[in-house]
Amino acid sequence: MRIFSSLLLILLLFTAPAFATAQFSELLDYNGKPERMFSVPLESYFSAGHPKPDMFRGPMCTACWRGYVGKWKIMD
């Protein structure tokens, strides 16, 4: 038991911290100027029981787990 505890302590002390990949931001066209949004408004739509289109389910990059980058535009 002492060996197990020692090994566990060594693993906890010397393991590298885990890093997450930053996700691509949504894009917002505001007054003709591109801005980045760090919210994902469509995810609440998809999680409310609406299925994601198949084109969002293919191979993906680790920087875009949701499978798409939304492009938004504010118009008067």
N, CA, C and O atoms as a CHARMM CRD file, in Angstrom:
* protein
*
  304
    1    1 MET  N      0.82900  -1.19500   0.00000 PROA 1      0.00000
    2    1 MET  CA     0.00000   0.00000   0.00000 PROA 1      0.00000
    3    1 MET  C      0.87200   1.25700   0.00000 PROA 1      0.00000
    4    1 MET  O      0.53400   2.26000  -0.62800 PROA 1      0.00000
    5    2 ARG  N      1.98500   1.18900   0.70500 PROA 2      0.00000
    6    2 ARG  CA     2.87600   2.33900   0.77700 PROA 2      0.00000
    7    2 ARG  C      3.49100   2.64400  -0.59400 PROA 2      0.00000
    8    2 ARG  O      3.66100   3.80700  -0.95800 PROA 2      0.00000
    9    3 ILE  N      3.82200   1.59300  -1.34900 PROA 3      0.00000
   10    3 ILE  CA     4.39200   1.78300  -2.69000 PROA 3      0.00000
   11    3 ILE  C      3.35000   2.42800  -3.60400 PROA 3      0.00000
   12    3 ILE  O      3.66000   3.34500  -4.36500 PROA 3      0.00000
   13    4 PHE  N      2.12000   1.94200  -3.52100 PROA 4      0.00000
   14    4 PHE  CA     1.04200   2.51000  -4.33200 PROA 4      0.00000
   15    4 PHE  C      0.84300   3.99000  -4.00800 PROA 4      0.00000
   16    4 PHE  O      0.70600   4.80800  -4.91700 PROA 4      0.00000
   17    5 SER  N      0.82600   4.33300  -2.73900 PROA 5      0.00000
   18    5 SER  CA     0.65200   5.72900  -2.32800 PROA 5      0.00000
   19    5 SER  C      1.80500   6.59300  -2.82300 PROA 5      0.00000
   20    5 SER  O      1.59800   7.72300  -3.26500 PROA 5      0.00000
   21    6 SER  N      3.01300   6.06000  -2.74700 PROA 6      0.00000
   22    6 SER  CA     4.18500   6.80700  -3.21800 PROA 6      0.00000
   23    6 SER  C      4.11900   7.03000  -4.72300 PROA 6      0.00000
   24    6 SER  O      4.39900   8.13000  -5.19900 PROA 6      0.00000
   25    7 LEU  N      3.75200   5.99700  -5.47300 PROA 7      0.00000
   26    7 LEU  CA     3.63300   6.13800  -6.92600 PROA 7      0.00000
   27    7 LEU  C      2.53900   7.13600  -7.29900 PROA 7      0.00000
   28    7 LEU  O      2.71200   7.94200  -8.21300 PROA 7      0.00000
   29    8 LEU  N      1.43600   7.07600  -6.60100 PROA 8      0.00000
   30    8 LEU  CA     0.35000   8.01000  -6.86300 PROA 8      0.00000
   31    8 LEU  C      0.79300   9.44400  -6.58800 PROA 8      0.00000
   32    8 LEU  O      0.48100  10.34700  -7.36400 PROA 8      0.00000
   33    9 LEU  N      1.50100   9.65700  -5.51300 PROA 9      0.00000
   34    9 LEU  CA     2.00200  10.98900  -5.18100 PROA 9      0.00000
   35    9 LEU  C      2.97200  11.48900  -6.24800 PROA 9      0.00000
   36    9 LEU  O      2.90400  12.65100  -6.65100 PROA 9      0.00000
   37   10 ILE  N      3.86300  10.63400  -6.70400 PROA 10     0.00000
   38   10 ILE  CA     4.82300  11.01200  -7.75200 PROA 10     0.00000
   39   10 ILE  C      4.08300  11.37400  -9.03800 PROA 10     0.00000
   40   10 ILE  O      4.40500  12.37100  -9.68400 PROA 10     0.00000
   41   11 LEU  N      3.09800  10.56700  -9.40700 PROA 11     0.00000
   42   11 LEU  CA     2.32800  10.86500 -10.61700 PROA 11     0.00000
   43   11 LEU  C      1.60600  12.20100 -10.51200 PROA 11     0.00000
   44   11 LEU  O      1.57600  12.97300 -11.47000 PROA 11     0.00000
   45   12 LEU  N      1.03600  12.46800  -9.37100 PROA 12     0.00000
   46   12 LEU  CA     0.31500  13.72800  -9.19400 PROA 12     0.00000
   47   12 LEU  C      1.24800  14.93400  -9.20300 PROA 12     0.00000
   48   12 LEU  O      0.87500  16.00100  -9.69000 PROA 12     0.00000
   49   13 LEU  N      2.44200  14.77600  -8.67400 PROA 13     0.00000
   50   13 LEU  CA     3.37600  15.89500  -8.59700 PROA 13     0.00000
   51   13 LEU  C      4.08000  16.18600  -9.91800 PROA 13     0.00000
   52   13 LEU  O      4.38600  17.34000 -10.21600 PROA 13     0.00000
   53   14 PHE  N      4.33600  15.15400 -10.70400 PROA 14     0.00000
   54   14 PHE  CA     5.17300  15.33100 -11.88300 PROA 14     0.00000
   55   14 PHE  C      4.45300  15.20600 -13.22000 PROA 14     0.00000
   56   14 PHE  O      5.09900  15.25300 -14.26700 PROA 14     0.00000
   57   15 THR  N      3.16100  15.05100 -13.21000 PROA 15     0.00000
   58   15 THR  CA     2.45800  15.00500 -14.49100 PROA 15     0.00000
   59   15 THR  C      2.30300  16.41900 -15.02100 PROA 15     0.00000
   60   15 THR  O      2.12700  17.37000 -14.25800 PROA 15     0.00000
   61   16 ALA  N      2.37200  16.54100 -16.32500 PROA 16     0.00000
   62   16 ALA  CA     2.21600  17.85500 -16.95800 PROA 16     0.00000
   63   16 ALA  C      0.76000  18.27900 -16.86200 PROA 16     0.00000
   64   16 ALA  O     -0.13800  17.44300 -16.96400 PROA 16     0.00000
   65   17 PRO  N      0.52000  19.56000 -16.66900 PROA 17     0.00000
   66   17 PRO  CA    -0.86800  20.02700 -16.62700 PROA 17     0.00000
   67   17 PRO  C     -1.52300  19.85000 -17.99900 PROA 17     0.00000
   68   17 PRO  O     -0.85900  19.95600 -19.03000 PROA 17     0.00000
   69   18 ALA  N     -2.79600  19.58800 -18.00000 PROA 18     0.00000
   70   18 ALA  CA    -3.53300  19.41700 -19.25500 PROA 18     0.00000
   71   18 ALA  C     -3.94500  20.78900 -19.78300 PROA 18     0.00000
   72   18 ALA  O     -4.38200  21.65600 -19.02600 PROA 18     0.00000
   73   19 PHE  N     -3.80000  20.96500 -21.06800 PROA 19     0.00000
   74   19 PHE  CA    -4.18900  22.21800 -21.69800 PROA 19     0.00000
   75   19 PHE  C     -5.31000  21.94200 -22.68800 PROA 19     0.00000
   76   19 PHE  O     -5.28600  20.93200 -23.39100 PROA 19     0.00000
   77   20 ALA  N     -6.27300  22.82000 -22.74300 PROA 20     0.00000
   78   20 ALA  CA    -7.37200  22.68800 -23.69500 PROA 20     0.00000
   79   20 ALA  C     -7.08200  23.55600 -24.91600 PROA 20     0.00000
   80   20 ALA  O     -6.42500  24.59200 -24.81500 PROA 20     0.00000
   81   21 THR  N     -7.57100  23.12600 -26.04700 PROA 21     0.00000
   82   21 THR  CA    -7.40800  23.89600 -27.27000 PROA 21     0.00000
   83   21 THR  C     -8.44000  25.01600 -27.29200 PROA 21     0.00000
   84   21 THR  O     -9.62800  24.77100 -27.08100 PROA 21     0.00000
   85   22 ALA  N     -7.99500  26.23200 -27.54300 PROA 22     0.00000
   86   22 ALA  CA    -8.93200  27.35100 -27.66900 PROA 22     0.00000
   87   22 ALA  C     -9.82400  27.10000 -28.88000 PROA 22     0.00000
   88   22 ALA  O     -9.35600  26.61700 -29.91200 PROA 22     0.00000
   89   23 GLN  N    -11.09400  27.42500 -28.75600 PROA 23     0.00000
   90   23 GLN  CA   -12.05300  27.18300 -29.82400 PROA 23     0.00000
   91   23 GLN  C    -12.14600  28.38800 -30.75300 PROA 23     0.00000
   92   23 GLN  O    -11.96900  29.53000 -30.32900 PROA 23     0.00000
   93   24 PHE  N    -12.43000  28.11400 -32.04200 PROA 24     0.00000
   94   24 PHE  CA   -12.65300  29.19800 -32.99200 PROA 24     0.00000
   95   24 PHE  C    -13.85300  30.01300 -32.53000 PROA 24     0.00000
   96   24 PHE  O    -14.85200  29.45500 -32.07600 PROA 24     0.00000
   97   25 SER  N    -13.75600  31.31600 -32.64300 PROA 25     0.00000
   98   25 SER  CA   -14.86200  32.17400 -32.22500 PROA 25     0.00000
   99   25 SER  C    -15.86100  32.34200 -33.36100 PROA 25     0.00000
  100   25 SER  O    -15.53700  32.13300 -34.53000 PROA 25     0.00000
  101   26 GLU  N    -17.08400  32.72500 -32.99500 PROA 26     0.00000
  102   26 GLU  CA   -18.07800  33.09700 -33.98800 PROA 26     0.00000
  103   26 GLU  C    -17.64900  34.43800 -34.58100 PROA 26     0.00000
  104   26 GLU  O    -16.93500  35.20200 -33.93200 PROA 26     0.00000
  105   27 LEU  N    -18.07500  34.72500 -35.79200 PROA 27     0.00000
  106   27 LEU  CA   -17.70000  35.96700 -36.46400 PROA 27     0.00000
  107   27 LEU  C    -18.91900  36.86900 -36.59000 PROA 27     0.00000
  108   27 LEU  O    -20.00000  36.41800 -36.97000 PROA 27     0.00000
  109   28 LEU  N    -18.74100  38.13600 -36.27200 PROA 28     0.00000
  110   28 LEU  CA   -19.83000  39.10800 -36.31500 PROA 28     0.00000
  111   28 LEU  C    -19.41900  40.27000 -37.20600 PROA 28     0.00000
  112   28 LEU  O    -18.37600  40.88600 -36.98700 PROA 28     0.00000
  113   29 ASP  N    -20.23900  40.57300 -38.21200 PROA 29     0.00000
  114   29 ASP  CA   -20.01500  41.73200 -39.07200 PROA 29     0.00000
  115   29 ASP  C    -20.82600  42.88000 -38.47400 PROA 29     0.00000
  116   29 ASP  O    -22.05400  42.88200 -38.54500 PROA 29     0.00000
  117   30 TYR  N    -20.13800  43.84800 -37.89000 PROA 30     0.00000
  118   30 TYR  CA   -20.79600  44.98300 -37.24700 PROA 30     0.00000
  119   30 TYR  C    -20.30100  46.26600 -37.88400 PROA 30     0.00000
  120   30 TYR  O    -19.12900  46.61800 -37.75400 PROA 30     0.00000
  121   31 ASN  N    -21.18900  46.96500 -38.57100 PROA 31     0.00000
  122   31 ASN  CA   -20.84500  48.18700 -39.30900 PROA 31     0.00000
  123   31 ASN  C    -19.71600  47.94100 -40.30500 PROA 31     0.00000
  124   31 ASN  O    -18.84200  48.78900 -40.48300 PROA 31     0.00000
  125   32 GLY  N    -19.73700  46.78300 -40.95100 PROA 32     0.00000
  126   32 GLY  CA   -18.73100  46.45800 -41.95200 PROA 32     0.00000
  127   32 GLY  C    -17.38800  46.04200 -41.38300 PROA 32     0.00000
  128   32 GLY  O    -16.44500  45.78500 -42.13100 PROA 32     0.00000
  129   33 LYS  N    -17.29600  45.97500 -40.06700 PROA 33     0.00000
  130   33 LYS  CA   -16.03200  45.60500 -39.42800 PROA 33     0.00000
  131   33 LYS  C    -16.18200  44.22100 -38.79000 PROA 33     0.00000
  132   33 LYS  O    -17.11000  44.00400 -38.01100 PROA 33     0.00000
  133   34 PRO  N    -15.29000  43.29000 -39.10500 PROA 34     0.00000
  134   34 PRO  CA   -15.39900  41.95900 -38.49900 PROA 34     0.00000
  135   34 PRO  C    -14.99700  41.97500 -37.02200 PROA 34     0.00000
  136   34 PRO  O    -13.96800  42.53900 -36.64900 PROA 34     0.00000
  137   35 GLU  N    -15.81700  41.35500 -36.20700 PROA 35     0.00000
  138   35 GLU  CA   -15.55400  41.22000 -34.76900 PROA 35     0.00000
  139   35 GLU  C    -15.65200  39.74300 -34.41300 PROA 35     0.00000
  140   35 GLU  O    -16.28000  38.96400 -35.13100 PROA 35     0.00000
  141   36 ARG  N    -15.03100  39.36400 -33.30600 PROA 36     0.00000
  142   36 ARG  CA   -15.12400  37.98000 -32.83200 PROA 36     0.00000
  143   36 ARG  C    -16.10000  37.90900 -31.66800 PROA 36     0.00000
  144   36 ARG  O    -16.08900  38.76800 -30.78500 PROA 36     0.00000
  145   37 MET  N    -16.93800  36.89000 -31.66900 PROA 37     0.00000
  146   37 MET  CA   -17.88000  36.64900 -30.57200 PROA 37     0.00000
  147   37 MET  C    -17.42300  35.39700 -29.83200 PROA 37     0.00000
  148   37 MET  O    -17.00900  34.41900 -30.45400 PROA 37     0.00000
  149   38 PHE  N    -17.49800  35.43000 -28.53100 PROA 38     0.00000
  150   38 PHE  CA   -17.08500  34.26200 -27.75800 PROA 38     0.00000
  151   38 PHE  C    -18.27700  33.54700 -27.14300 PROA 38     0.00000
  152   38 PHE  O    -18.13000  32.78200 -26.19000 PROA 38     0.00000
  153   39 SER  N    -19.45400  33.80000 -27.69200 PROA 39     0.00000
  154   39 SER  CA   -20.63400  33.02500 -27.32700 PROA 39     0.00000
  155   39 SER  C    -21.02800  32.20600 -28.55500 PROA 39     0.00000
  156   39 SER  O    -20.63300  32.52500 -29.67700 PROA 39     0.00000
  157   40 VAL  N    -21.79100  31.17600 -28.33900 PROA 40     0.00000
  158   40 VAL  CA   -22.21300  30.31000 -29.44500 PROA 40     0.00000
  159   40 VAL  C    -23.73700  30.17400 -29.40100 PROA 40     0.00000
  160   40 VAL  O    -24.25500  29.18700 -28.87800 PROA 40     0.00000
  161   41 PRO  N    -24.45900  31.16400 -29.95000 PROA 41     0.00000
  162   41 PRO  CA   -25.92000  31.18600 -29.85000 PROA 41     0.00000
  163   41 PRO  C    -26.61700  29.97000 -30.44900 PROA 41     0.00000
  164   41 PRO  O    -27.67200  29.57300 -29.95300 PROA 41     0.00000
  165   42 LEU  N    -26.06900  29.37100 -31.49100 PROA 42     0.00000
  166   42 LEU  CA   -26.74200  28.22400 -32.10300 PROA 42     0.00000
  167   42 LEU  C    -26.70600  26.97300 -31.23600 PROA 42     0.00000
  168   42 LEU  O    -27.53900  26.08500 -31.41300 PROA 42     0.00000
  169   43 GLU  N    -25.76600  26.88300 -30.30800 PROA 43     0.00000
  170   43 GLU  CA   -25.68200  25.68400 -29.47000 PROA 43     0.00000
  171   43 GLU  C    -26.92500  25.51300 -28.60800 PROA 43     0.00000
  172   43 GLU  O    -27.35400  24.38300 -28.37600 PROA 43     0.00000
  173   44 SER  N    -27.51500  26.60700 -28.12500 PROA 44     0.00000
  174   44 SER  CA   -28.74700  26.47600 -27.33900 PROA 44     0.00000
  175   44 SER  C    -29.89500  25.99900 -28.23000 PROA 44     0.00000
  176   44 SER  O    -30.77600  25.27700 -27.76400 PROA 44     0.00000
  177   45 TYR  N    -29.89300  26.39200 -29.49700 PROA 45     0.00000
  178   45 TYR  CA   -30.90200  25.91400 -30.44300 PROA 45     0.00000
  179   45 TYR  C    -30.74200  24.41400 -30.66400 PROA 45     0.00000
  180   45 TYR  O    -31.72200  23.67000 -30.62900 PROA 45     0.00000
  181   46 PHE  N    -29.50200  23.96800 -30.89200 PROA 46     0.00000
  182   46 PHE  CA   -29.27300  22.54800 -31.14100 PROA 46     0.00000
  183   46 PHE  C    -29.51400  21.71000 -29.88800 PROA 46     0.00000
  184   46 PHE  O    -29.98100  20.57700 -29.99700 PROA 46     0.00000
  185   47 SER  N    -29.21100  22.22800 -28.71800 PROA 47     0.00000
  186   47 SER  CA   -29.41600  21.44300 -27.50200 PROA 47     0.00000
  187   47 SER  C    -30.88400  21.40100 -27.09000 PROA 47     0.00000
  188   47 SER  O    -31.24800  20.62400 -26.20700 PROA 47     0.00000
  189   48 ALA  N    -31.73000  22.21400 -27.70700 PROA 48     0.00000
  190   48 ALA  CA   -33.15900  22.23200 -27.38100 PROA 48     0.00000
  191   48 ALA  C    -33.93700  21.18400 -28.17400 PROA 48     0.00000
  192   48 ALA  O    -35.15800  21.28400 -28.29400 PROA 48     0.00000
  193   49 GLY  N    -33.25600  20.19300 -28.70900 PROA 49     0.00000
  194   49 GLY  CA   -33.94300  19.11300 -29.40400 PROA 49     0.00000
  195   49 GLY  C    -33.88400  19.19000 -30.91400 PROA 49     0.00000
  196   49 GLY  O    -34.37700  18.28700 -31.59000 PROA 49     0.00000
  197   50 HSD  N    -33.29900  20.23700 -31.46100 PROA 50     0.00000
  198   50 HSD  CA   -33.14500  20.33600 -32.90600 PROA 50     0.00000
  199   50 HSD  C    -31.83500  19.65200 -33.29900 PROA 50     0.00000
  200   50 HSD  O    -30.78200  19.99600 -32.76300 PROA 50     0.00000
  201   51 PRO  N    -31.88100  18.70500 -34.21100 PROA 51     0.00000
  202   51 PRO  CA   -30.63800  18.00000 -34.57500 PROA 51     0.00000
  203   51 PRO  C    -29.70400  18.88700 -35.39200 PROA 51     0.00000
  204   51 PRO  O    -30.14400  19.72700 -36.17700 PROA 51     0.00000
  205   52 LYS  N    -28.41000  18.67900 -35.18800 PROA 52     0.00000
  206   52 LYS  CA   -27.42300  19.37900 -36.00800 PROA 52     0.00000
  207   52 LYS  C    -27.44100  18.77600 -37.40700 PROA 52     0.00000
  208   52 LYS  O    -27.57400  17.56000 -37.54900 PROA 52     0.00000
  209   53 PRO  N    -27.30900  19.60100 -38.44200 PROA 53     0.00000
  210   53 PRO  CA   -27.21700  19.04600 -39.79800 PROA 53     0.00000
  211   53 PRO  C    -26.00600  18.12100 -39.92300 PROA 53     0.00000
  212   53 PRO  O    -25.00000  18.29700 -39.23600 PROA 53     0.00000
  213   54 ASP  N    -26.12100  17.14100 -40.80400 PROA 54     0.00000
  214   54 ASP  CA   -25.04900  16.16000 -40.98500 PROA 54     0.00000
  215   54 ASP  C    -23.72800  16.80400 -41.38200 PROA 54     0.00000
  216   54 ASP  O    -22.66400  16.27800 -41.05300 PROA 54     0.00000
  217   55 MET  N    -23.77700  17.93800 -42.08600 PROA 55     0.00000
  218   55 MET  CA   -22.52500  18.57100 -42.50600 PROA 55     0.00000
  219   55 MET  C    -21.71100  19.06900 -41.31100 PROA 55     0.00000
  220   55 MET  O    -20.52200  19.35000 -41.46300 PROA 55     0.00000
  221   56 PHE  N    -22.32000  19.18600 -40.12400 PROA 56     0.00000
  222   56 PHE  CA   -21.59600  19.59500 -38.91800 PROA 56     0.00000
  223   56 PHE  C    -21.02200  18.40900 -38.16100 PROA 56     0.00000
  224   56 PHE  O    -20.35800  18.60300 -37.14300 PROA 56     0.00000
  225   57 ARG  N    -21.25500  17.19800 -38.62100 PROA 57     0.00000
  226   57 ARG  CA   -20.86000  16.00600 -37.88100 PROA 57     0.00000
  227   57 ARG  C    -19.64100  15.29500 -38.45100 PROA 57     0.00000
  228   57 ARG  O    -19.26000  14.24800 -37.92800 PROA 57     0.00000
  229   58 GLY  N    -19.02400  15.80900 -39.48000 PROA 58     0.00000
  230   58 GLY  CA   -17.89500  15.14300 -40.12000 PROA 58     0.00000
  231   58 GLY  C    -16.61200  15.30000 -39.33100 PROA 58     0.00000
  232   58 GLY  O    -16.63300  15.70000 -38.16700 PROA 58     0.00000
  233   59 PRO  N    -15.48100  14.98200 -39.97500 PROA 59     0.00000
  234   59 PRO  CA   -14.18700  15.16200 -39.30500 PROA 59     0.00000
  235   59 PRO  C    -14.02500  16.61300 -38.88000 PROA 59     0.00000
  236   59 PRO  O    -14.37500  17.53500 -39.61600 PROA 59     0.00000
  237   60 MET  N    -13.49500  16.79700 -37.69600 PROA 60     0.00000
  238   60 MET  CA   -13.37600  18.16400 -37.20300 PROA 60     0.00000
  239   60 MET  C    -11.99700  18.42200 -36.62700 PROA 60     0.00000
  240   60 MET  O    -11.23000  17.50000 -36.34800 PROA 60     0.00000
  241   61 CYS  N    -11.71500  19.65300 -36.46500 PROA 61     0.00000
  242   61 CYS  CA   -10.46900  20.11700 -35.86900 PROA 61     0.00000
  243   61 CYS  C    -10.67900  20.21800 -34.35700 PROA 61     0.00000
  244   61 CYS  O    -11.79400  20.49600 -33.91400 PROA 61     0.00000
  245   62 THR  N     -9.65100  20.00200 -33.56900 PROA 62     0.00000
  246   62 THR  CA    -9.80800  20.11300 -32.11700 PROA 62     0.00000
  247   62 THR  C    -10.09900  21.54200 -31.68300 PROA 62     0.00000
  248   62 THR  O    -10.51600  21.76300 -30.54600 PROA 62     0.00000
  249   63 ALA  N     -9.88800  22.51500 -32.56000 PROA 63     0.00000
  250   63 ALA  CA   -10.19400  23.91000 -32.23500 PROA 63     0.00000
  251   63 ALA  C    -11.63300  24.27200 -32.58800 PROA 63     0.00000
  252   63 ALA  O    -12.02800  25.43200 -32.46900 PROA 63     0.00000
  253   64 CYS  N    -12.41900  23.28500 -33.02100 PROA 64     0.00000
  254   64 CYS  CA   -13.81700  23.56200 -33.37700 PROA 64     0.00000
  255   64 CYS  C    -14.67200  22.32600 -33.11400 PROA 64     0.00000
  256   64 CYS  O    -15.15800  21.69200 -34.05100 PROA 64     0.00000
  257   65 TRP  N    -14.85400  21.98700 -31.84700 PROA 65     0.00000
  258   65 TRP  CA   -15.61800  20.79600 -31.48900 PROA 65     0.00000
  259   65 TRP  C    -17.07400  20.88600 -31.90200 PROA 65     0.00000
  260   65 TRP  O    -17.71800  19.85500 -32.09700 PROA 65     0.00000
  261   66 ARG  N    -17.61400  22.09800 -32.04100 PROA 66     0.00000
  262   66 ARG  CA   -19.02600  22.19900 -32.40400 PROA 66     0.00000
  263   66 ARG  C    -19.25900  21.89900 -33.88200 PROA 66     0.00000
  264   66 ARG  O    -20.39900  21.67800 -34.29000 PROA 66     0.00000
  265   67 GLY  N    -18.19500  21.88800 -34.69200 PROA 67     0.00000
  266   67 GLY  CA   -18.30700  21.48700 -36.09100 PROA 67     0.00000
  267   67 GLY  C    -18.62800  22.60400 -37.05900 PROA 67     0.00000
  268   67 GLY  O    -18.79400  22.34500 -38.25100 PROA 67     0.00000
  269   68 TYR  N    -18.71900  23.83000 -36.59500 PROA 68     0.00000
  270   68 TYR  CA   -19.02300  24.95700 -37.47100 PROA 68     0.00000
  271   68 TYR  C    -18.51900  26.24500 -36.83100 PROA 68     0.00000
  272   68 TYR  O    -18.23500  26.29000 -35.63400 PROA 68     0.00000
  273   69 VAL  N    -18.41400  27.28700 -37.64200 PROA 69     0.00000
  274   69 VAL  CA   -18.14400  28.63800 -37.15300 PROA 69     0.00000
  275   69 VAL  C    -19.28400  29.50100 -37.66500 PROA 69     0.00000
  276   69 VAL  O    -19.45700  29.65400 -38.87400 PROA 69     0.00000
  277   70 GLY  N    -20.06000  30.06500 -36.75100 PROA 70     0.00000
  278   70 GLY  CA   -21.19000  30.90600 -37.14500 PROA 70     0.00000
  279   70 GLY  C    -20.71500  32.26800 -37.62900 PROA 70     0.00000
  280   70 GLY  O    -19.77500  32.84600 -37.08300 PROA 70     0.00000
  281   71 LYS  N    -21.38000  32.76800 -38.65800 PROA 71     0.00000
  282   71 LYS  CA   -21.10200  34.11400 -39.17000 PROA 71     0.00000
  283   71 LYS  C    -22.38700  34.91400 -39.03700 PROA 71     0.00000
  284   71 LYS  O    -23.42600  34.53600 -39.57800 PROA 71     0.00000
  285   72 TRP  N    -22.30800  36.01800 -38.31500 PROA 72     0.00000
  286   72 TRP  CA   -23.47000  36.82500 -37.99000 PROA 72     0.00000
  287   72 TRP  C    -23.29300  38.22700 -38.55500 PROA 72     0.00000
  288   72 TRP  O    -22.17000  38.70200 -38.72600 PROA 72     0.00000
  289   73 LYS  N    -24.42400  38.89100 -38.84400 PROA 73     0.00000
  290   73 LYS  CA   -24.37400  40.25700 -39.34900 PROA 73     0.00000
  291   73 LYS  C    -25.51500  41.04300 -38.71900 PROA 73     0.00000
  292   73 LYS  O    -26.65600  40.58300 -38.69800 PROA 73     0.00000
  293   74 ILE  N    -25.20600  42.22700 -38.20600 PROA 74     0.00000
  294   74 ILE  CA   -26.22800  43.11400 -37.65300 PROA 74     0.00000
  295   74 ILE  C    -26.63000  44.08600 -38.75200 PROA 74     0.00000
  296   74 ILE  O    -25.79600  44.80100 -39.30700 PROA 74     0.00000
  297   75 MET  N    -27.92800  44.09900 -39.05700 PROA 75     0.00000
  298   75 MET  CA   -28.43200  44.98600 -40.10400 PROA 75     0.00000
  299   75 MET  C    -29.58400  45.80700 -39.54200 PROA 75     0.00000
  300   75 MET  O    -30.36200  45.31500 -38.72400 PROA 75     0.00000
  301   76 ASP  N    -29.68900  47.04600 -39.97600 PROA 76     0.00000
  302   76 ASP  CA   -30.83200  47.89400 -39.58900 PROA 76     0.00000
  303   76 ASP  C    -31.98600  47.64200 -40.51400 PROA 76     0.00000
  304   76 ASP  O    -33.04300  48.25300 -40.36200 PROA 76     0.00000
